[in-house]
Amino acid sequence: LLLPGAEPFTDGWQIKEELDHQVDAVVDAGDAGTEPTTVVDWTEGAPEVVRVGAGDPSRFA
């Protein structure tokens, strides 16, 4: 997780500590690393790739 002006959070406990008051759940899957992820926006009902990073976005094209 990367918040503006902050170092990346790579552990679930860091994310929970920072955002517990704003999110319903945090899934801790171990260290996430710092490579940006692919972001897919579903707000319009169909997927739109808004950032390409780790992960193959071809299934959303």
MODELLER restraints for C-alpha pairs under 7 A, 6 or more apart:
rsr = mdl.restraints
at = mdl.atoms
rsr.add(forms.Gaussian(group=physical.xy_distance, feature=features.Distance(at['CA:1:A'], at['CA:8:A']), mean=5.63, stdev=0.5))
rsr.add(forms.Gaussian(group=physical.xy_distance, feature=features.Distance(at['CA:1:A'], at['CA:9:A']), mean=5.07, stdev=0.5))
rsr.add(forms.Gaussian(group=physical.xy_distance, feature=features.Distance(at['CA:1:A'], at['CA:10:A']), mean=6.66, stdev=0.5))
rsr.add(forms.Gaussian(group=physical.xy_distance, feature=features.Distance(at['CA:2:A'], at['CA:8:A']), mean=4.60, stdev=0.5))
rsr.add(forms.Gaussian(group=physical.xy_distance, feature=features.Distance(at['CA:2:A'], at['CA:9:A']), mean=6.32, stdev=0.5))
rsr.add(forms.Gaussian(group=physical.xy_distance, feature=features.Distance(at['CA:8:A'], at['CA:34:A']), mean=6.49, stdev=0.5))
rsr.add(forms.Gaussian(group=physical.xy_distance, feature=features.Distance(at['CA:9:A'], at['CA:15:A']), mean=6.31, stdev=0.5))
rsr.add(forms.Gaussian(group=physical.xy_distance, feature=features.Distance(at['CA:10:A'], at['CA:31:A']), mean=5.39, stdev=0.5))
rsr.add(forms.Gaussian(group=physical.xy_distance, feature=features.Distance(at['CA:10:A'], at['CA:32:A']), mean=4.90, stdev=0.5))
rsr.add(forms.Gaussian(group=physical.xy_distance, feature=features.Distance(at['CA:10:A'], at['CA:33:A']), mean=5.62, stdev=0.5))
rsr.add(forms.Gaussian(group=physical.xy_distance, feature=features.Distance(at['CA:10:A'], at['CA:34:A']), mean=6.79, stdev=0.5))
rsr.add(forms.Gaussian(group=physical.xy_distance, feature=features.Distance(at['CA:11:A'], at['CA:30:A']), mean=6.31, stdev=0.5))
rsr.add(forms.Gaussian(group=physical.xy_distance, feature=features.Distance(at['CA:11:A'], at['CA:31:A']), mean=5.17, stdev=0.5))
rsr.add(forms.Gaussian(group=physical.xy_distance, feature=features.Distance(at['CA:11:A'], at['CA:32:A']), mean=6.55, stdev=0.5))
rsr.add(forms.Gaussian(group=physical.xy_distance, feature=features.Distance(at['CA:12:A'], at['CA:26:A']), mean=6.70, stdev=0.5))
rsr.add(forms.Gaussian(group=physical.xy_distance, feature=features.Distance(at['CA:12:A'], at['CA:27:A']), mean=6.72, stdev=0.5))
rsr.add(forms.Gaussian(group=physical.xy_distance, feature=features.Distance(at['CA:12:A'], at['CA:28:A']), mean=4.48, stdev=0.5))
rsr.add(forms.Gaussian(group=physical.xy_distance, feature=features.Distance(at['CA:12:A'], at['CA:30:A']), mean=6.90, stdev=0.5))
rsr.add(forms.Gaussian(group=physical.xy_distance, feature=features.Distance(at['CA:16:A'], at['CA:26:A']), mean=6.14, stdev=0.5))
rsr.add(forms.Gaussian(group=physical.xy_distance, feature=features.Distance(at['CA:35:A'], at['CA:54:A']), mean=6.73, stdev=0.5))
rsr.add(forms.Gaussian(group=physical.xy_distance, feature=features.Distance(at['CA:36:A'], at['CA:53:A']), mean=5.38, stdev=0.5))
rsr.add(forms.Gaussian(group=physical.xy_distance, feature=features.Distance(at['CA:36:A'], at['CA:54:A']), mean=6.19, stdev=0.5))
rsr.add(forms.Gaussian(group=physical.xy_distance, feature=features.Distance(at['CA:37:A'], at['CA:52:A']), mean=6.90, stdev=0.5))
rsr.add(forms.Gaussian(group=physical.xy_distance, feature=features.Distance(at['CA:37:A'], at['CA:53:A']), mean=4.49, stdev=0.5))
rsr.add(forms.Gaussian(group=physical.xy_distance, feature=features.Distance(at['CA:37:A'], at['CA:54:A']), mean=4.47, stdev=0.5))
rsr.add(forms.Gaussian(group=physical.xy_distance, feature=features.Distance(at['CA:37:A'], at['CA:55:A']), mean=6.57, stdev=0.5))
rsr.add(forms.Gaussian(group=physical.xy_distance, feature=features.Distance(at['CA:38:A'], at['CA:51:A']), mean=5.26, stdev=0.5))
rsr.add(forms.Gaussian(group=physical.xy_distance, feature=features.Distance(at['CA:38:A'], at['CA:52:A']), mean=4.46, stdev=0.5))
rsr.add(forms.Gaussian(group=physical.xy_distance, feature=features.Distance(at['CA:38:A'], at['CA:53:A']), mean=4.31, stdev=0.5))
rsr.add(forms.Gaussian(group=physical.xy_distance, feature=features.Distance(at['CA:38:A'], at['CA:54:A']), mean=5.53, stdev=0.5))
rsr.add(forms.Gaussian(group=physical.xy_distance, feature=features.Distance(at['CA:38:A'], at['CA:55:A']), mean=5.83, stdev=0.5))
rsr.add(forms.Gaussian(group=physical.xy_distance, feature=features.Distance(at['CA:38:A'], at['CA:57:A']), mean=6.90, stdev=0.5))
rsr.add(forms.Gaussian(group=physical.xy_distance, feature=features.Distance(at['CA:39:A'], at['CA:49:A']), mean=6.00, stdev=0.5))
rsr.add(forms.Gaussian(group=physical.xy_distance, feature=features.Distance(at['CA:39:A'], at['CA:50:A']), mean=5.65, stdev=0.5))
rsr.add(forms.Gaussian(group=physical.xy_distance, feature=features.Distance(at['CA:39:A'], at['CA:51:A']), mean=5.00, stdev=0.5))
rsr.add(forms.Gaussian(group=physical.xy_distance, feature=features.Distance(at['CA:39:A'], at['CA:52:A']), mean=6.64, stdev=0.5))
rsr.add(forms.Gaussian(group=physical.xy_distance, feature=features.Distance(at['CA:40:A'], at['CA:47:A']), mean=6.09, stdev=0.5))
rsr.add(forms.Gaussian(group=physical.xy_distance, feature=features.Distance(at['CA:40:A'], at['CA:48:A']), mean=5.49, stdev=0.5))
rsr.add(forms.Gaussian(group=physical.xy_distance, feature=features.Distance(at['CA:40:A'], at['CA:49:A']), mean=4.46, stdev=0.5))
rsr.add(forms.Gaussian(group=physical.xy_distance, feature=features.Distance(at['CA:40:A'], at['CA:50:A']), mean=5.83, stdev=0.5))
rsr.add(forms.Gaussian(group=physical.xy_distance, feature=features.Distance(at['CA:41:A'], at['CA:47:A']), mean=5.63, stdev=0.5))
rsr.add(forms.Gaussian(group=physical.xy_distance, feature=features.Distance(at['CA:41:A'], at['CA:48:A']), mean=5.10, stdev=0.5))
rsr.add(forms.Gaussian(group=physical.xy_distance, feature=features.Distance(at['CA:41:A'], at['CA:49:A']), mean=6.28, stdev=0.5))
rsr.add(forms.Gaussian(group=physical.xy_distance, feature=features.Distance(at['CA:41:A'], at['CA:50:A']), mean=6.61, stdev=0.5))
rsr.add(forms.Gaussian(group=physical.xy_distance, feature=features.Distance(at['CA:42:A'], at['CA:48:A']), mean=6.58, stdev=0.5))
rsr.add(forms.Gaussian(group=physical.xy_distance, feature=features.Distance(at['CA:47:A'], at['CA:60:A']), mean=5.94, stdev=0.5))
